[in-house]
């Protein structure tokens, strides 16, 4: 485990706010960082440069050197060079960069962060930038800013800007891109702060197109009761973002109406949120009301992308980019058991609601996903999984999108949150 970070005793520039940290390999990209630094200074933004390069002599003398970054990461730069182990060096410099950047932010010395790089530099800088607070301005100009960028962004608001050309010299294309990135970050750090919304308690709610009427009405009711509601779209990244904010302590209560990502994680669909979905509130002692929204479907891309082994299943073309597949009784049973097991681990009051009239807009009587056998398997698995637990299991006759049920869900969560607040005051 790296030692506690002590920032090096170097003479930093006389910083007049705002200021940003420029994090990068100054031994290979010194000219590019000099250009960005000068553009920022021309916009009235000061900089603190941090070097994570290990290859050779810096082309730009950084305010915090690569040796000091290595030390902050628990290593020694000269030893890293002697070992010539790129993987080990990247791990040390990533840890050191994250520690240094986080410390600069915590001390209020910088109000933004910017990096430039290929896949290696992007990975290292992104690891440091992902740990910064939500809403903190951060940009990476990257050759990897296309396709699947989840590995870099995670559940944060980090901005990736496509570099178009490689970050390998200044030219008429790269200077346009780098200049725009500098201007964008300058605008962010100089912007009038957005009000934080006050002191209303925060509720996280999960939604999908096929549960929108329920969540919309429940959100309206919760707002009437004095809450601020954050709605997350359950497309994998949405579930991960919601779980992340719960773990970070932002959320006072969870209305997890739409747990559909469990289906994709089980079957292999495109909207999986991973194995940690439906765990943060349970582990963190956050009151939650959970339902079975859209547990009747697995998500694929366009119809021609559905894997061959599923082509004969009950498929529904939701739009040109999304094809839905009805879950079978066997899949429904496994999903219900997983949901029950995760909610049963709750360390705070939790309620699971079975909407017996249908779990999505497609699943009611006459709908394309109406399947009483699959629904029965789902409901029975939840019942069995919660038997003997402290979770309150409630069975409601309505369809999940019935407005009466939506209001009931909101009111029940309100009661749980108030109960938790009262218990906290009595401690």
SVG drawing of the C-alpha trace seen along z (x, -y; Angstrom):
<svg xmlns="http://www.w3.org/2000/svg" viewBox="-55 -36 74 59">
<polyline fill="none" stroke="black" stroke-width="0.4" points="0.0,0.0 1.5,-3.4 2.5,-5.7 0.5,-8.8 0.9,-11.4 3.1,-14.4 3.2,-16.8 6.8,-17.7 8.3,-20.9 8.6,-22.5 8.0,-26.1 4.7,-26.2 3.6,-29.1 1.9,-32.0 -1.6,-30.7 -4.4,-33.2 -7.7,-31.3 -8.9,-29.6 -6.2,-27.1 -6.1,-23.6 -3.9,-20.6 -2.3,-19.4 -1.4,-15.7 0.7,-13.8 3.9,-12.4 6.1,-15.4 9.0,-13.3 7.0,-12.5 4.3,-15.2 6.0,-18.3 5.2,-20.4 1.5,-19.5 1.2,-20.3 3.1,-23.6 0.6,-24.5 -2.4,-23.7 -0.8,-25.5 -0.3,-28.7 -3.9,-28.5 -5.2,-28.3 -3.0,-31.1 -4.2,-33.3 -7.8,-32.6 -6.9,-33.7 -6.4,-30.2 -3.3,-29.2 -1.8,-25.7 0.0,-23.2 1.8,-20.6 2.2,-17.0 4.6,-14.7 4.0,-10.9 6.5,-10.1 9.2,-7.5 11.1,-7.2 13.6,-10.0 14.3,-13.7 11.2,-15.9 10.6,-18.1 8.6,-20.4 9.8,-21.0 6.8,-20.2 5.8,-21.8 5.5,-18.3 8.1,-15.9 7.8,-12.3 10.1,-11.3 7.8,-13.0 4.8,-11.3 6.6,-7.9 7.3,-8.5 3.6,-9.4 2.7,-6.1 5.1,-4.1 7.9,-3.7 11.3,-5.1 11.6,-6.5 15.2,-5.4 14.3,-1.9 11.3,-1.9 13.6,-2.9 16.2,-0.2 13.5,2.5 12.1,1.5 8.8,3.1 6.1,1.0 3.2,2.6 4.7,2.1 5.8,-1.5 2.3,-2.3 0.7,-1.0 3.1,-3.0 2.6,-6.2 -1.1,-5.7 -1.3,-5.5 1.0,-8.5 -0.9,-10.6 -4.2,-9.8 -2.8,-10.7 -1.3,-14.0 -4.3,-15.2 -6.7,-14.3 -4.6,-16.2 -4.4,-19.3 -8.2,-19.2 -8.8,-18.7 -6.6,-21.6 -8.5,-23.9 -5.4,-24.6 -7.0,-23.6 -10.6,-23.8 -10.2,-21.7 -8.1,-18.9 -6.9,-18.1 -4.8,-15.4 -3.7,-14.3 -2.8,-10.8 -3.1,-7.5 -4.6,-4.4 -1.9,-4.2 -1.9,-7.9 -5.7,-7.9 -6.0,-4.9 -3.6,-6.4 -5.1,-9.9 -8.7,-8.5 -7.8,-6.5 -6.8,-9.7 -9.7,-11.8 -12.4,-9.2 -11.7,-9.7 -12.5,-13.4 -15.9,-14.7 -19.0,-14.6 -19.2,-17.9 -15.5,-18.6 -14.4,-19.8 -12.1,-17.2 -11.2,-16.5 -9.0,-14.0 -8.1,-14.5 -7.6,-11.0 -7.0,-8.7 -9.3,-6.3 -12.3,-8.6 -14.6,-6.5 -16.3,-3.2 -16.7,-1.7 -15.2,-4.1 -16.7,-2.7 -13.3,-1.5 -12.1,-5.1 -15.2,-7.0 -16.7,-4.5 -19.7,-6.0 -18.3,-9.6 -18.8,-12.7 -15.3,-12.7 -15.3,-14.1 -13.3,-12.4 -12.5,-14.5 -11.5,-12.6 -8.0,-13.7 -8.7,-12.9 -4.9,-12.6 -2.4,-11.1 -1.0,-13.2 2.4,-13.3 3.3,-16.8 1.6,-20.1 -0.1,-20.6 -3.1,-22.3 -5.5,-19.6 -4.1,-18.9 -3.8,-22.5 -7.5,-23.0 -8.5,-20.0 -6.2,-20.9 -7.2,-24.6 -10.9,-23.7 -10.2,-21.4 -8.4,-24.2 -11.2,-26.6 -13.8,-24.2 -12.0,-23.6 -11.5,-27.4 -15.2,-27.9 -16.0,-25.3 -13.7,-26.7 -14.8,-30.3 -18.5,-29.5 -20.9,-30.9 -21.5,-28.0 -24.8,-26.1 -26.9,-26.1 -26.7,-22.7 -30.5,-22.3 -30.7,-23.1 -31.2,-20.7 -34.0,-18.4 -33.3,-14.8 -32.2,-12.8 -34.0,-9.8 -32.7,-7.5 -35.2,-6.0 -34.7,-3.4 -36.6,-3.7 -36.9,-2.1 -39.2,-3.1 -41.6,-0.3 -41.9,-1.6 -41.9,-5.3 -45.5,-6.0 -44.9,-4.4 -41.6,-6.2 -42.9,-9.5 -46.0,-9.5 -43.9,-8.3 -41.3,-11.0 -44.1,-13.6 -45.4,-12.3 -42.0,-12.3 -41.4,-15.8 -44.7,-16.8 -43.4,-15.3 -40.3,-17.4 -37.7,-15.2 -35.3,-15.7 -35.5,-12.7 -32.6,-11.4 -33.9,-9.2 -31.5,-6.7 -32.1,-4.9 -31.4,-1.2 -29.1,-0.7 -26.2,0.8 -24.3,-2.4 -27.4,-3.9 -27.5,-1.1 -23.8,-1.4 -24.1,-5.2 -27.0,-4.8 -25.1,-2.2 -22.0,-4.4 -23.9,-7.4 -25.5,-5.3 -22.2,-4.0 -20.8,-7.5 -23.4,-8.6 -25.4,-11.0 -28.7,-9.1 -31.3,-9.0 -33.7,-6.5 -34.0,-4.2 -37.1,-3.6 -35.7,-0.7 -38.8,-0.1 -36.9,1.2 -34.5,4.0 -34.2,5.2 -30.4,5.1 -30.4,8.3 -31.9,10.1 -29.1,8.9 -26.4,9.8 -27.8,13.4 -28.4,14.0 -25.7,11.9 -27.7,8.9 -26.2,5.6 -27.6,3.6 -25.9,5.5 -24.9,3.4 -22.7,6.2 -22.9,8.4 -23.0,5.5 -26.4,4.2 -28.9,4.0 -26.2,4.2 -25.3,0.6 -28.4,-0.3 -28.5,3.1 -24.9,2.8 -25.1,-0.9 -28.2,-0.9 -30.3,-3.0 -34.1,-2.5 -35.3,-1.0 -38.5,0.0 -37.8,2.5 -40.0,3.9 -39.8,6.1 -40.0,3.6 -39.0,5.0 -37.8,8.3 -39.7,9.8 -37.0,8.8 -33.4,9.1 -32.0,6.4 -30.1,6.8 -29.1,4.4 -30.7,4.2 -32.6,7.4 -29.7,8.7 -27.4,8.6 -29.4,11.0 -27.2,14.1 -28.1,17.1 -29.1,19.2 -31.8,16.8 -33.3,16.2 -36.3,18.5 -37.2,16.8 -40.1,14.3 -38.4,11.1 -39.9,7.6 -38.3,4.8 -38.4,1.8 -36.7,-0.4 -34.1,-0.2 -31.3,0.1 -33.0,2.2 -34.5,5.7 -36.2,7.1 -36.4,10.8 -38.9,12.3 -37.5,14.1 -38.4,17.8 -39.8,19.3 -36.4,20.8 -34.6,17.4 -37.4,15.7 -36.9,18.1 -33.2,17.4 -33.6,13.7 -36.3,13.7 -34.0,15.7 -31.1,13.3 -33.2,10.2 -34.6,11.7 -31.1,12.7 -29.7,9.3 -32.5,7.4 -32.6,9.9 -29.1,8.7 -30.3,5.2 -29.1,3.5 -32.0,1.0 -35.7,1.3 -36.6,2.7 -39.8,3.5 -40.2,5.7 -43.4,5.2 -44.8,7.8 -47.0,6.1 -49.2,9.0 -50.9,7.3 -47.7,7.2 -44.1,6.1 -43.8,3.9 -45.8,2.1 -45.4,5.3 -46.3,7.8 -50.0,7.2 -52.8,9.3 -52.8,9.2 -49.3,7.7 -46.5,9.3 -44.7,10.4 -47.7,11.7 -46.6,15.0 -48.4,16.1 -46.0,19.1 -42.9,16.9 -44.5,14.3 -45.5,17.1 -41.9,18.4 -40.6,14.9 -43.0,14.2 -42.6,17.6 -38.8,17.3 -39.0,13.9 -41.5,15.3 -39.2,18.2 -36.1,16.1 -37.5,13.7 -39.1,16.2 -37.8,15.8 -36.1,12.5 -36.8,9.1 -37.8,7.7 -41.5,6.7 -42.9,8.5 -46.0,6.8 -48.2,8.2 -50.3,5.7 -52.9,6.6 -52.1,3.6 -49.9,3.5 -46.6,1.8 -47.7,-1.3 -50.9,-1.8 -50.8,-5.3 -52.3,-4.2 -49.5,-1.8 -46.9,-4.5 -48.2,-6.8 -48.3,-3.9 -44.6,-3.1 -43.6,-6.7 -45.6,-7.0 -44.1,-3.7 -40.5,-4.9 -41.4,-8.2 -42.5,-6.3 -39.3,-4.3 -37.1,-7.4 -38.9,-9.1 -38.6,-6.0 -34.9,-5.9 -34.4,-9.6 -36.4,-9.2 -34.2,-6.1 -31.1,-8.1 -32.2,-11.0 -32.9,-8.6 -29.4,-7.1"/>
</svg>
